[in-house]
């Protein structure tokens, strides 16, 4: 599966990228909203892992853009925004799942499997 990782933190992004790749997936890692928007417009992804706080904007704008184009790719928000109101906003914008940082890579694996299995079933 092709995964788009949108994460500006180099340490976390490197760990997630390596872990997802080690699980047999191809990963395109973008550090900015602009790069992620270009990648999403030009690529075919089976899953998006999306940070919200990016140096050039909020990841929710990419989420809204994808959903506005009827793109139903599963999107897991990965963020330090841990307020219930943040989670509600993410789900309202069309997120498939929401994972609060810090998180374990095994938890990320479980979430990735769950959302992609549910997506294939639909």
C-alpha angles and dihedrals in degrees: 000000000000112000126194111209116195108188130135097194105095096204095049093039092052092049094047093044092051092045095049091046091049087055089062101263129123113237133201109194120202123185098193137049091237093055092044092051091052091047093049091048093050105031139070111228132180092200140013122208104198132192115201104208106064128164093249102035149319121308089224088076089062090046091052091046093053094046091045088059091051090249105157097187110145110259123195114193113219109194148138088229098111103168118116088233089058091051092048090051091050093050091043089056090053108269115160094208140356125218121187120218131272095049136157120252090232089057089051089052092053092048092048092051093047097050095043093048091049090048092051090049091058 
